[in-house]
């Protein structure tokens, strides 16, 4: 499959990361698409993954292995990662997980543990690689004055406590770093988001948006749904530069 790379585009000044970054989001267990994107990552870029490594696609273990390969990588938690992590501990989370693409992940985890595909039992042993991923992952990460978060940031301003929301609470909270979505034009990053009076440019995934909404005034949206996976190479400067790497994905049934 072809991988395309866009022309360079400037971020609004003075927004810039502290180092070169290669940002991927919402892989959803699609390891082939991940491999094609990572093949385009320059060696000097730190990998930043915005969350949703598992569910829907066929190879959650392959994606987890790829993301964990480089210890310098920054990994964030997405809503699907949180659902998978808390499902064995909470029956309500388990039910929500089952309606959000859990089956391929459940099958892969059970096969690895030797439990078999016991679809009617509300139990699964989480593999060590997923436990390691979860423990390494963060709710958010900042480089320079760029903020990276799975679901984005509400337009009315938030507190540090919102970003640091306890994962066991955020897993089923619609207004959280794992689930919040921009639904209306006024929420589409027409102004920088502010946290403790610091203005930030936000890079996020989670909500599949049309191509014309990839670049917002003060936000970068990277989730394009199941059929296309995006990465962003972001380089510091005055102004900082970004280009989009895209690859088609046909792994999700």
Sine and cosine of phi, psi and omega as CSV:
sin_phi,cos_phi,sin_psi,cos_psi,sin_omega,cos_omega
0.00,0.00,0.53,-0.85,-0.03,-1.00
-0.98,0.20,0.55,-0.84,0.14,-0.99
-0.89,-0.46,0.77,-0.64,-0.04,-1.00
-0.94,-0.35,0.49,-0.87,0.01,-1.00
-0.78,-0.62,0.80,-0.60,-0.05,-1.00
-0.98,0.21,0.15,-0.99,0.16,-0.99
-0.94,0.33,0.35,-0.94,0.07,-1.00
-0.93,0.37,0.54,-0.84,0.01,-1.00
-0.66,-0.75,0.59,-0.81,-0.05,-1.00
-1.00,0.07,0.63,-0.78,0.19,-0.98
-0.99,0.11,0.43,-0.90,0.02,-1.00
-0.91,0.42,0.68,-0.74,0.08,-1.00
-0.96,0.29,0.56,-0.83,0.12,0.99
-0.98,-0.19,0.53,0.85,-0.13,-0.99
-0.99,0.14,0.83,-0.55,-0.08,-1.00
-0.37,-0.93,0.61,-0.79,0.11,-0.99
-0.97,0.25,0.20,-0.98,0.01,-1.00
-1.00,0.09,-0.19,0.98,-0.06,-1.00
-0.36,-0.93,0.26,-0.97,0.06,-1.00
-0.92,0.39,0.68,-0.73,-0.08,-1.00
-0.75,-0.67,0.49,-0.87,0.11,-0.99
-0.79,-0.61,0.93,-0.38,-0.21,-0.98
-0.93,-0.36,0.78,-0.62,0.03,-1.00
-0.79,-0.61,0.47,-0.88,0.04,-1.00
-0.59,-0.81,0.32,-0.95,0.22,-0.98
0.73,0.68,0.81,0.59,0.04,-1.00
-0.95,0.31,-0.49,0.87,0.08,-1.00
0.73,0.68,0.80,0.60,0.15,-0.99
0.91,0.42,0.39,0.92,0.03,-1.00
-0.99,-0.17,1.00,0.04,-0.12,-0.99
-0.96,0.29,-0.51,0.86,0.00,-1.00
-0.92,0.38,-0.69,0.72,0.06,-1.00
-0.90,0.44,-0.65,0.76,0.05,-1.00
-0.85,0.53,-0.73,0.69,-0.03,-1.00
-0.88,0.48,-0.64,0.77,0.01,-1.00
-0.92,0.39,-0.63,0.77,0.04,-1.00
-0.92,0.38,-0.71,0.71,-0.03,-1.00
-0.91,0.42,-0.44,0.90,0.05,-1.00
-0.90,0.43,-0.34,0.94,0.01,-1.00
-0.99,-0.12,0.02,1.00,-0.03,-1.00
-0.98,0.20,0.87,-0.49,0.07,-1.00
-0.89,0.45,0.51,-0.86,-0.09,-1.00
-0.89,0.46,-0.47,0.88,-0.05,-1.00
-1.00,0.07,-0.01,1.00,-0.02,-1.00
-1.00,-0.05,0.69,-0.72,0.15,-0.99
-0.99,0.15,0.72,-0.70,0.06,-1.00
-0.97,0.23,0.76,-0.64,0.12,-0.99
-0.85,-0.53,0.86,-0.52,0.04,-1.00
-0.94,-0.35,0.80,-0.60,-0.15,-0.99
-1.00,0.02,0.07,1.00,0.10,-0.99
0.94,-0.34,0.21,-0.98,-0.12,-0.99
0.94,0.35,0.91,0.42,0.09,-1.00
-0.98,0.21,-0.49,0.87,-0.18,-0.98
-0.91,-0.42,0.08,-1.00,0.07,-1.00
0.98,0.19,0.50,-0.87,0.08,-1.00
0.97,0.25,-0.77,0.64,-0.04,-1.00
-1.00,0.03,0.09,-1.00,-0.19,-0.98
-1.00,0.04,-0.22,0.97,-0.20,-0.98
-0.71,-0.71,0.91,0.42,0.01,-1.00
-0.89,0.45,-0.59,0.81,-0.03,-1.00
-0.93,0.37,-0.61,0.80,0.05,-1.00
-0.91,0.41,-0.65,0.76,0.04,-1.00
-0.92,0.40,-0.70,0.71,0.03,-1.00
-0.86,0.51,-0.68,0.74,0.01,-1.00
-0.89,0.45,-0.67,0.75,0.00,-1.00
-0.91,0.42,-0.64,0.77,-0.02,-1.00
-0.96,0.29,-0.49,0.87,-0.04,-1.00
-1.00,0.04,-0.04,1.00,-0.13,-0.99
-0.90,0.44,-0.66,0.75,-0.05,-1.00
-0.98,-0.21,0.89,-0.45,-0.03,-1.00
-0.91,0.42,-0.27,0.96,0.03,-1.00
-0.98,0.18,-0.23,0.97,-0.07,-1.00
-0.89,0.46,0.58,-0.81,0.11,-0.99
-0.99,-0.17,0.83,-0.56,-0.02,-1.00
-0.88,-0.47,0.73,-0.68,0.07,-1.00
-0.94,-0.35,0.36,-0.93,0.04,-1.00
-1.00,-0.03,0.71,-0.70,0.14,-0.99
-0.95,-0.31,0.12,-0.99,-0.02,-1.00
-0.88,0.47,-0.59,0.81,0.01,-1.00
-0.95,0.32,-0.59,0.81,0.09,-1.00
-0.88,0.47,-0.68,0.73,-0.01,-1.00
-0.92,0.40,-0.66,0.75,0.04,-1.00
-0.86,0.51,-0.73,0.68,-0.01,-1.00
-0.89,0.45,-0.61,0.80,-0.06,-1.00
-0.95,0.32,-0.67,0.75,-0.09,-1.00
-1.00,-0.04,-0.20,0.98,-0.05,-1.00
-0.83,0.56,-0.70,0.72,0.00,-1.00
-0.92,0.39,-0.24,0.97,-0.07,-1.00
-0.97,-0.24,-0.16,0.99,-0.16,-0.99
-0.52,-0.86,0.87,-0.48,-0.09,-1.00
-0.92,0.40,-0.55,0.84,0.03,-1.00
-0.92,0.38,-0.69,0.72,0.07,-1.00
-0.88,0.48,-0.64,0.77,0.02,-1.00
-0.84,0.54,-0.71,0.71,-0.02,-1.00
-0.91,0.42,-0.67,0.74,0.03,-1.00
-0.90,0.44,-0.66,0.75,0.00,-1.00
-0.86,0.50,-0.68,0.74,-0.04,-1.00
-0.88,0.47,-0.42,0.91,0.01,-1.00
-0.99,-0.12,0.17,0.99,-0.03,-1.00
-0.75,-0.67,0.69,0.72,0.16,-0.99
0.99,0.17,0.45,0.89,-0.08,-1.00
-0.95,0.31,-0.50,0.87,-0.26,-0.97
-0.81,0.59,-0.75,0.66,-0.01,-1.00
-0.89,0.47,-0.60,0.80,0.03,-1.00
-0.93,0.37,-0.70,0.72,0.03,-1.00
-0.86,0.51,-0.70,0.72,0.00,-1.00
-0.89,0.45,-0.69,0.72,-0.01,-1.00
-0.92,0.40,-0.68,0.73,0.00,-1.00
-0.90,0.43,-0.68,0.74,-0.02,-1.00
-0.93,0.36,-0.60,0.80,0.04,-1.00
-0.89,0.45,-0.65,0.76,-0.01,-1.00
-0.91,0.40,-0.60,0.80,-0.02,-1.00
-1.00,0.06,-0.14,0.99,-0.02,-1.00
0.99,0.16,0.24,0.97,-0.03,-1.00
-0.99,0.16,-0.32,0.95,-0.04,-1.00
0.98,0.21,0.12,-0.99,-0.06,-1.00
-1.00,0.04,0.96,0.28,-0.03,-1.00
-1.00,-0.02,0.96,0.29,-0.22,-0.98
-0.90,0.44,-0.39,0.92,-0.06,-1.00
-1.00,0.05,-0.17,0.98,-0.03,-1.00
-1.00,-0.08,0.73,-0.68,-0.05,-1.00
-1.00,0.10,0.77,0.63,0.01,-1.00
-0.63,-0.78,0.50,-0.86,0.15,-0.99
-0.32,-0.95,0.62,-0.79,0.08,-1.00
-1.00,-0.01,0.87,-0.49,0.00,-1.00
-0.96,0.29,0.78,-0.63,-0.01,-1.00
-0.93,0.37,0.40,-0.92,-0.04,-1.00
-0.85,0.53,-0.61,0.79,-0.04,-1.00
-0.90,0.43,-0.55,0.84,0.05,-1.00
-0.97,0.25,-0.63,0.78,0.10,-0.99
-0.86,0.52,-0.69,0.72,0.01,-1.00
-0.90,0.44,-0.67,0.75,0.05,-1.00
-0.86,0.51,-0.75,0.66,-0.05,-1.00
-0.88,0.47,-0.68,0.74,-0.03,-1.00
-0.93,0.36,-0.52,0.85,0.03,-1.00
-0.98,0.21,-0.49,0.87,-0.15,-0.99
-0.96,0.29,0.41,-0.91,-0.05,-1.00
-0.85,-0.52,0.27,-0.96,0.15,-0.99
-0.97,0.26,-0.55,0.84,-0.08,-1.00
-0.36,-0.93,0.21,-0.98,0.05,-1.00
-0.44,-0.90,0.53,-0.85,-0.02,-1.00
-0.79,-0.61,0.68,-0.73,0.12,-0.99
-0.76,-0.66,0.87,-0.49,-0.15,-0.99
0.87,0.49,-0.78,-0.62,0.08,-1.00
-0.93,-0.38,0.53,0.85,0.17,-0.99
-0.97,-0.25,0.76,-0.65,0.01,-1.00
-0.95,-0.30,0.76,-0.64,0.00,-1.00
-0.92,-0.39,0.82,-0.57,-0.04,-1.00
-0.46,-0.89,0.57,-0.82,-0.12,-0.99
-0.85,0.52,-0.82,0.57,-0.19,-0.98
-0.99,-0.16,-0.14,0.99,-0.03,-1.00
0.98,-0.18,-0.12,-0.99,-0.15,-0.99
-0.72,-0.69,0.77,-0.64,0.04,-1.00
-0.85,0.53,0.43,-0.90,-0.12,-0.99
-0.98,0.19,-0.29,0.96,-0.10,-0.99
-1.00,0.03,0.17,0.99,0.01,-1.00
1.00,0.02,0.57,-0.82,-0.03,-1.00
-0.69,-0.73,0.16,-0.99,0.07,-1.00
-0.97,-0.24,0.24,-0.97,0.10,-1.00
-0.87,0.49,-0.56,0.83,0.01,-1.00
-0.88,0.47,-0.56,0.83,0.03,-1.00
-0.90,0.44,-0.72,0.69,0.03,-1.00
-0.89,0.46,-0.58,0.82,-0.05,-1.00
-1.00,-0.01,0.27,0.96,-0.05,-1.00
-0.76,0.65,0.70,-0.71,0.01,-1.00
-0.84,0.54,0.79,-0.61,-0.05,-1.00
-0.81,0.58,-0.60,0.80,-0.01,-1.00
-0.91,0.41,-0.39,0.92,0.10,-0.99
-1.00,0.03,-0.67,0.74,-0.08,-1.00
-0.91,0.41,-0.42,0.91,-0.11,-0.99
-0.85,0.52,-0.53,0.85,0.01,-1.00
-0.84,-0.54,0.34,0.94,0.00,-1.00
-0.97,-0.24,0.89,-0.45,-0.06,-1.00
-0.87,0.49,-0.64,0.77,0.03,-1.00
-1.00,-0.04,0.97,0.24,-0.03,-1.00
-0.54,-0.84,0.23,-0.97,0.04,-1.00
-0.89,0.45,-0.24,0.97,-0.01,-1.00
-1.00,-0.05,-0.42,0.91,-0.21,-0.98
-0.81,-0.59,-0.36,0.93,-0.12,-0.99
-0.84,0.55,0.60,-0.80,0.02,-1.00
-0.75,-0.66,0.58,-0.81,0.17,-0.99
-0.99,0.13,0.93,-0.36,-0.07,-1.00
-0.99,-0.13,-0.45,0.89,-0.14,-0.99
-0.83,-0.55,0.35,-0.94,-0.04,-1.00
-0.82,0.58,-0.62,0.78,-0.06,-1.00
-0.92,0.39,-0.25,0.97,0.00,-1.00
-1.00,-0.06,0.01,1.00,-0.14,-0.99
-1.00,0.01,0.72,0.69,0.23,-0.97
0.83,0.56,0.75,0.67,0.09,-1.00
-0.97,0.24,-0.26,0.97,0.07,-1.00
-0.67,-0.74,0.38,-0.92,0.05,-1.00
-0.87,0.49,0.56,-0.83,0.15,-0.99
-0.98,0.22,0.51,-0.86,-0.03,-1.00
-0.86,-0.51,0.73,-0.69,0.13,-0.99
-0.73,-0.68,0.87,-0.50,-0.04,-1.00
0.79,0.62,0.69,0.73,0.05,-1.00
0.94,0.34,0.07,1.00,0.08,-1.00
-1.00,-0.05,0.78,-0.62,0.04,-1.00
-0.99,0.11,0.73,-0.68,-0.10,-0.99
-0.75,-0.67,0.57,-0.82,0.16,-0.99
-0.99,-0.11,0.74,-0.67,-0.16,-0.99
-0.95,-0.31,0.74,-0.67,0.10,-1.00
-0.91,-0.41,0.81,-0.58,-0.18,-0.98
-0.52,-0.86,0.19,-0.98,0.07,-1.00
-0.77,-0.63,-0.70,-0.71,0.16,-0.99
0.97,0.25,-0.77,0.64,-0.06,-1.00
-0.97,-0.24,0.94,-0.35,0.03,-1.00
-0.90,0.43,0.87,-0.50,-0.02,-1.00
-0.84,-0.55,0.34,-0.94,0.00,-1.00
-0.92,0.40,0.34,-0.94,-0.07,-1.00
-0.84,0.54,-0.58,0.81,-0.04,-1.00
-0.93,0.36,-0.16,0.99,0.04,-1.00
-0.96,-0.27,0.18,0.98,0.07,-1.00
-0.89,0.46,-0.77,0.64,0.03,-1.00
-0.99,-0.16,0.94,-0.35,0.14,-0.99
-0.98,-0.19,0.06,-1.00,-0.05,-1.00
-0.85,0.52,-0.70,0.72,-0.04,-1.00
-0.69,-0.72,0.59,0.81,0.04,-1.00
-0.40,-0.92,0.46,-0.89,0.01,-1.00
-0.81,-0.59,0.90,-0.44,-0.05,-1.00
-0.98,-0.21,0.84,-0.54,-0.13,-0.99
-0.93,-0.36,-0.11,0.99,-0.02,-1.00
-1.00,0.04,0.87,-0.50,0.04,-1.00
-0.91,-0.42,0.27,0.96,0.04,-1.00
1.00,-0.06,-0.27,-0.96,-0.14,-0.99
-0.98,0.19,-0.50,0.87,-0.17,-0.98
-1.00,0.03,-0.16,0.99,0.01,-1.00
-0.60,-0.80,0.76,-0.65,0.04,-1.00
-0.92,-0.39,0.73,-0.68,-0.06,-1.00
-0.92,-0.39,0.51,-0.86,0.24,-0.97
-0.75,-0.67,0.39,-0.92,0.05,-1.00
-0.83,-0.56,0.83,-0.56,0.17,-0.98
-1.00,-0.06,0.87,-0.49,-0.07,-1.00
-0.86,-0.51,0.81,-0.58,-0.03,-1.00
-0.87,-0.49,0.72,-0.69,-0.03,-1.00
-0.92,0.39,0.40,-0.92,0.02,-1.00
0.32,-0.95,-0.04,-1.00,0.05,-1.00
-0.81,-0.59,1.00,0.09,0.12,0.99
-1.00,0.04,0.29,-0.96,0.16,-0.99
-0.93,0.37,0.44,-0.90,-0.03,-1.00
-0.87,-0.50,0.56,-0.83,0.03,-1.00
-0.65,-0.76,0.59,-0.81,0.18,-0.98
-0.67,-0.74,0.46,-0.89,-0.11,-0.99
-0.97,-0.25,0.77,-0.64,0.11,-0.99
-0.97,-0.26,0.80,-0.60,-0.08,-1.00
-0.79,-0.62,0.61,-0.79,0.09,-1.00
-0.63,-0.78,0.66,-0.75,0.05,-1.00
-0.94,0.34,0.41,-0.91,-0.03,-1.00
-0.67,-0.74,0.82,-0.57,0.05,-1.00
-0.84,-0.54,0.40,0.91,-0.08,-1.00
-0.99,0.14,-0.42,0.91,-0.05,-1.00
-1.00,0.03,0.81,-0.58,0.01,-1.00
-1.00,0.06,0.00,0.00,0.00,0.00
